[in-house]
């Protein structure tokens, strides 16, 4: 969905962005607490990762 939105203007940029995004998300498997705690929730295991104009909110499972 993100790829399609970006690709509407720049197909090559969309592909590079998605690759970069996937690398960042993959890093969360190794460093799950590398994202910041989401301010609105203030809960230790609800975190966010910012990439470009996108915010990825995720939950860290014990």
N, C-alpha and C positions, 0 to 999 in steps of 0.2 A: 504494500500500500504506500509506504513512504517512497519506495523506489519509483513507483508509477507517478506520484505527485511531482517528484523532482525531475524525472525523465521527461515530463511534459515540456520542460524548457531545455534541459541539458542531459542527454542520455549518458554520456561518458562520465559526467560528474556524479550522476545518480549511482552508477555502478561502483565508483570509487568510494563514495560516501557509505554505501551499504557494506562494502568490504571493511572499511574502517570501523563502522559501527559493530559489526560482527566480531572483530578482533577485540574491541573494548568489552563487549559482553562476555566473550570467551575468557578474558582475564578475570572476570568475576568468579569463575570456577576456582581459581587459585587464590585470589584475594577478595573474598566476598564482602569484606567490610571496607573496601577501598572507596566506596561511594559515601556520600554524606547522608546523615540522618535527615529524613524529610522534615523540614521545619513545621509544616502543618500538623503532622502527626506526633512528632517528638518521641517516637517509639524506636528503641535501639535496633530492631531487626527490619524496619521499613526504611529503605535507603534509596538514594537517587544517583543517577549517573547522567551528567550533561554532555551531550555531543552535538556540537553546532547549535542549532536552534531547537533541538529535541531533548526532552527530559525522559529518561527511562527510570521508572519507579519499580523497585523489586523488593522481595522479601528474602531475608537470610534465614534459612532453616538450620536448626542446630544439628 
